[in-house]
Amino acid sequence: MSMSEEINNKTAEINIEGDRYAAANWELTTHFADREFARSAASVIAPLVEKEFRHERPIDVMGLGSGSAVYESVVCEELKSRGVETNLLVVADRQMGSLRGARNASVEVSPISVLADLSDLPISTPPPEALPRLILSRAIEHYFSDEGLAGMLKETARVMNPGDLYITQLSSADEDSLPAISAILHRVSGKAHRYFGTSRYIEFVRNVTDEAEQQLFDVESKSPGEATPQPRGTIELARRYLNGKFIELNTEAVTESGLNREWLMAEIKAIADTERSLSLGLRSGEIAKDQAVARLDAFIGDTSCFKLFRSVVLETAKEFAGVAGHAGEDLIIMRNSAGNEDVQITFRYPIILLKRSRATINTQS
């Protein structure tokens, strides 16, 4: 396989920058590395796949924006427990830092890692006799512009036969909370996030068509289920977004705080060093994950840069929450266990089943 590594989607490029999701120590910065969280989605996905493919033959599985393939591996395990065998597992991501972890995925079919832009996959259009194909993604839609997301969906459709499945797990929240969540993440990380509610995403998919203006995917009008919701306070957000990019974006807040920029950057480096050390201990078995996370949070919480981070998040949240103290069901201003004013965001992960439409025909590439 060969393909250019040039990034052609500027929105995705902006959104990846400043996000430690692909960092070597990502198992401490995000729940996406957690197998139990992945199982909560796999338990919804596996019955859908089993119903559609009915154990006829093995299936090929492909993950888009897969990171270390934790999610895809867990889904394959759940499918196997239901009698659905995996012939091939391919995981594609544009971040090499994410893909490095795929070799450690615990699944009988070893993942094949592909460094790829999701709008230009180095994969041939399948012949009609190809094995059934299941394509998976989670929490990638908000990284794209409208044009980029439409291009990704068209490219995904190109590598599918009619009847093949694309199951995506949105990163979402209730519609009233989404603008505030997007604004907070833009303020702390520069992201131009465009989170979708379920209904708006389904409408978007239905409006993506081929050259003959035929709908590419059949999609139900509601989600069949969701992964476990994830409540997140500012300390959890800081694990992922408190870095040099945050300082760069908030120079005015730094000046107003009277804090020294060099000191703040030294604290951020100390956080990264602590995270790295704890991750090494986690991988060697010297420390349990909950202990490692607790130590990391305690270290972050004592820093001046975190207090600045929390004040920026609160200020942005209050622009939307007002006197009510909430912007919707999934963003509220509250007191944390230490008695400090804090923001709690509940991220929700609805699962959407897309089936490659039989009304359209793949074009060979």
C-alpha positions in Angstrom: 0.0 0.0 0.0 1.2 3.5 -0.8 -0.2 6.9 -0.3 0.7 10.5 0.4 1.0 11.5 4.0 0.0 15.0 3.1 -2.8 16.3 5.3 -5.5 17.8 3.1 -8.2 18.7 5.7 -7.3 21.9 7.5 -10.0 21.6 10.1 -8.8 18.2 11.1 -5.2 19.5 11.2 -6.2 22.3 13.6 -8.2 20.0 15.8 -5.5 17.4 16.2 -3.0 20.1 17.2 -2.9 20.7 20.9 -4.7 17.4 21.7 -2.7 14.8 23.6 -5.0 12.0 22.4 -2.2 10.6 20.4 0.5 11.0 23.0 2.5 8.0 24.1 0.9 8.2 27.5 -2.7 8.5 26.3 -4.0 5.7 28.6 -3.9 8.2 31.4 -5.4 11.2 29.5 -8.5 9.7 27.9 -11.1 7.0 28.5 -10.8 6.0 24.9 -7.9 3.7 26.0 -10.2 1.9 28.5 -11.4 -1.5 27.4 -14.5 -1.4 29.7 -15.6 1.7 27.9 -15.0 0.0 24.6 -17.0 -3.0 25.8 -20.0 -0.8 26.5 -20.1 0.1 22.8 -19.3 -3.4 21.6 -22.3 -4.8 23.5 -24.5 -2.6 21.3 -22.6 -3.2 18.1 -22.2 -7.0 18.1 -25.9 -7.8 18.0 -26.4 -5.4 15.1 -23.5 -7.1 13.1 -24.7 -10.6 14.0 -28.2 -9.8 12.8 -27.0 -8.3 9.5 -24.3 -10.9 8.6 -25.9 -14.0 10.3 -22.7 -16.0 10.6 -22.5 -16.7 6.9 -18.7 -16.4 6.6 -15.9 -14.4 8.2 -16.0 -10.6 7.9 -13.3 -8.0 7.3 -13.1 -5.3 9.9 -11.7 -1.8 9.4 -11.3 1.0 11.9 -11.1 4.7 10.9 -9.2 7.0 13.2 -8.4 3.9 15.2 -5.6 5.0 17.4 -4.2 2.0 19.2 -7.0 -0.3 18.0 -8.4 -0.9 21.5 -11.9 -0.3 20.4 -11.7 -2.5 17.2 -10.0 -5.3 19.2 -12.8 -5.3 21.8 -15.5 -5.3 19.1 -13.8 -8.3 17.4 -13.7 -10.2 20.7 -17.4 -9.5 21.3 -18.2 -10.6 17.7 -16.3 -13.8 18.1 -18.2 -14.6 21.3 -21.3 -14.5 19.2 -19.9 -16.7 16.4 -18.9 -13.9 14.0 -15.3 -14.5 12.9 -12.9 -11.8 11.8 -10.8 -12.6 8.7 -8.8 -9.3 8.6 -8.5 -6.3 10.9 -7.2 -3.1 9.4 -6.8 0.1 11.4 -6.2 3.5 9.8 -5.2 6.7 11.5 -3.3 9.9 10.4 -1.3 10.0 13.6 1.6 7.6 13.8 1.8 8.2 17.6 -1.7 6.6 17.8 -0.9 3.6 15.6 2.2 2.5 17.5 -0.1 1.0 20.2 -2.0 -1.2 17.7 0.7 -3.9 17.7 -0.2 -4.5 21.4 -3.9 -5.0 20.7 -5.0 -8.3 22.3 -7.0 -9.9 19.5 -6.3 -13.1 17.7 -6.3 -11.4 14.3 -3.3 -9.0 14.5 -4.2 -5.5 13.3 -2.7 -4.2 10.1 -1.8 -0.5 10.7 -2.2 2.0 7.9 -1.1 5.6 8.1 -3.8 7.4 6.1 -5.9 10.4 5.7 -9.5 9.2 6.0 -10.5 11.1 2.9 -7.9 9.2 0.8 -7.7 5.5 2.0 -5.0 3.4 0.3 -7.5 0.5 -0.1 -9.1 -0.7 -3.3 -12.8 -0.8 -4.0 -13.9 -4.3 -3.1 -15.1 -6.7 -5.8 -18.7 -7.9 -5.5 -17.5 -11.3 -4.2 -15.5 -9.8 -1.3 -16.1 -10.8 2.3 -18.7 -8.7 4.2 -17.1 -5.6 5.6 -17.6 -3.9 8.9 -16.2 -0.4 9.2 -15.9 1.2 12.7 -15.1 4.7 13.9 -15.7 6.5 17.1 -15.6 10.2 18.1 -14.0 11.5 14.8 -16.9 13.4 13.2 -16.4 16.6 15.1 -12.8 16.9 13.9 -14.0 17.6 10.3 -15.4 20.5 8.4 -18.7 19.8 6.6 -16.7 19.3 3.4 -14.2 17.1 5.1 -16.8 14.9 6.7 -18.7 14.5 3.5 -15.5 13.5 1.8 -14.7 11.0 4.5 -18.2 9.5 4.2 -17.8 9.3 0.4 -14.4 7.6 0.7 -15.8 5.2 3.3 -18.6 4.3 0.9 -16.1 3.7 -1.9 -14.4 0.9 0.0 -17.7 -0.9 0.8 -20.1 -3.1 -1.1 -23.8 -2.7 -0.9 -25.0 -4.2 2.4 -21.7 -3.7 4.2 -21.9 -1.8 7.5 -20.4 1.4 8.8 -21.0 1.8 12.5 -19.9 5.1 14.1 -19.9 6.2 17.7 -20.5 9.9 17.9 -18.9 12.1 20.6 -22.0 14.2 21.6 -24.2 15.7 24.3 -27.6 17.2 24.5 -28.3 19.8 21.8 -28.4 22.7 24.3 -25.0 21.9 25.8 -23.1 21.3 22.5 -22.4 25.0 21.7 -20.9 25.6 25.1 -18.8 22.4 25.0 -17.5 23.5 21.5 -16.7 26.9 22.8 -14.8 25.6 25.9 -12.7 23.3 23.8 -12.0 26.0 21.3 -10.8 28.3 24.1 -8.5 25.8 25.7 -7.2 23.9 22.7 -8.0 26.0 19.5 -10.2 23.3 18.2 -12.9 24.2 15.7 -15.0 21.3 17.0 -18.5 20.8 15.5 -20.2 18.3 17.7 -23.3 16.5 16.3 -26.5 15.6 18.0 -27.9 12.2 16.7 -30.6 13.7 14.6 -28.4 16.3 13.0 -25.8 13.7 12.1 -28.3 11.4 10.6 -29.7 14.3 8.5 -26.1 15.1 7.4 -25.5 11.5 6.3 -28.7 11.4 4.3 -27.6 14.5 2.4 -24.3 13.0 1.3 -24.9 11.5 -2.2 -22.9 10.0 -5.1 -22.5 11.7 -8.5 -26.0 10.5 -9.5 -27.4 12.1 -6.4 -28.2 8.8 -4.9 -28.0 8.4 -1.1 -24.8 6.5 -0.1 -26.0 5.0 3.1 -29.3 3.8 4.5 -29.6 5.0 8.1 -32.3 4.5 10.7 -33.9 7.6 12.3 -32.5 6.9 15.8 -29.6 5.4 17.6 -29.8 1.7 18.6 -27.9 2.5 21.8 -24.8 4.2 23.3 -21.6 3.6 25.0 -21.3 4.6 28.7 -21.7 8.4 29.2 -18.5 10.0 30.6 -18.9 12.9 33.1 -15.8 15.1 33.0 -14.7 18.0 35.3 -11.9 20.4 34.5 -9.3 18.1 36.0 -10.2 15.5 33.4 -10.1 18.1 30.6 -6.7 19.3 31.9 -5.3 15.8 31.5 -5.8 16.1 27.8 -5.7 19.8 27.0 -3.4 21.5 29.5 -0.3 21.9 27.5 1.7 24.6 25.7 -1.0 25.2 23.2 -3.4 26.3 26.0 -0.8 28.9 27.2 -0.3 30.1 23.6 -4.0 30.6 23.1 -4.6 32.4 26.4 -1.8 34.9 26.7 -4.3 37.6 27.8 -5.5 35.4 30.6 -1.9 34.7 31.6 -1.1 38.4 31.7 -4.2 39.2 33.8 -3.4 36.4 36.2 0.0 37.9 37.0 1.6 34.5 36.5 5.0 34.1 34.8 4.7 32.3 31.4 8.0 30.5 31.8 6.9 29.2 35.2 3.7 28.0 33.7 5.5 26.2 30.9 7.9 24.6 33.5 4.8 23.3 35.3 3.4 21.9 32.1 6.6 20.1 31.4 6.6 18.7 35.0 3.0 17.4 34.4 4.1 15.7 31.2 7.1 14.1 33.0 4.9 12.9 35.8 2.4 11.5 33.3 5.2 9.7 31.5 6.6 8.2 34.7 3.2 7.0 35.8 2.5 5.5 32.4 5.7 3.5 32.6 4.7 2.3 36.0 1.3 1.3 34.7 2.8 -0.7 31.8 5.3 -2.5 34.0 2.6 -3.4 36.5 4.1 -1.4 39.4 1.0 0.7 39.8 -2.8 0.2 39.1 -4.5 2.6 36.6 -6.8 4.1 39.2 -3.8 4.9 41.4 -1.9 6.4 38.5 -4.7 8.6 37.5 -5.3 9.7 41.1 -1.6 10.7 41.5 -1.6 12.5 38.1 -4.8 14.4 39.0 -3.4 15.4 42.4 -0.2 16.7 40.8 -2.1 18.6 38.1 -4.5 20.1 40.7 -1.7 21.6 42.7 -0.3 23.6 39.8 -0.8 27.3 39.0 -1.4 26.4 35.4 -4.3 24.2 36.3 -5.9 27.0 38.3 -5.6 29.2 35.3 -7.0 26.5 33.1 -10.0 26.0 35.4 -10.7 29.8 35.5 -10.7 29.9 31.6 -13.1 26.9 31.4 -15.4 28.5 34.0 -15.4 31.9 32.4 -16.4 30.3 29.0 -19.0 28.1 30.5 -20.7 31.0 32.3 -21.1 32.8 29.0 -23.6 30.0 28.1 -24.9 28.9 31.5 -25.9 32.3 32.9 -27.7 32.4 36.3 -29.2 29.0 35.7 -25.8 27.4 36.2 -26.2 25.1 33.3 -26.2 25.3 29.5 -28.2 22.1 29.0 -28.5 18.8 30.7 -24.9 17.9 30.0 -23.0 21.0 31.0 -23.5 22.3 34.6 -21.6 24.6 37.0 -21.2 23.0 40.4 -19.0 22.6 43.5 -16.5 19.8 43.4 -15.5 17.6 46.3 -12.9 20.2 47.4 -15.6 22.9 47.5 -14.3 24.7 44.4 -16.6 26.0 41.6 -16.2 23.6 38.7 -17.7 22.7 35.3 -19.0 19.2 34.7 -19.5 18.1 31.1 -21.2 14.8 30.3 -20.0 13.4 27.0 -22.4 11.0 25.4 -21.6 8.4 22.7 -24.6 7.4 20.6 -24.0 4.6 18.1 -25.2 5.0 14.6 -25.7 2.2 12.1 -25.1 3.0 8.4 -25.6 0.4 5.7 -24.1 0.9 2.3 -27.0 1.6 0.0 -27.9 -0.9 -2.7 -29.2 2.0 -4.8 -25.6 3.1 -5.6 -22.7 1.4 -7.3 -19.0 1.7 -6.2 -16.7 3.3 -8.6 -13.3 1.7 -9.1 -10.4 3.9 -8.0 
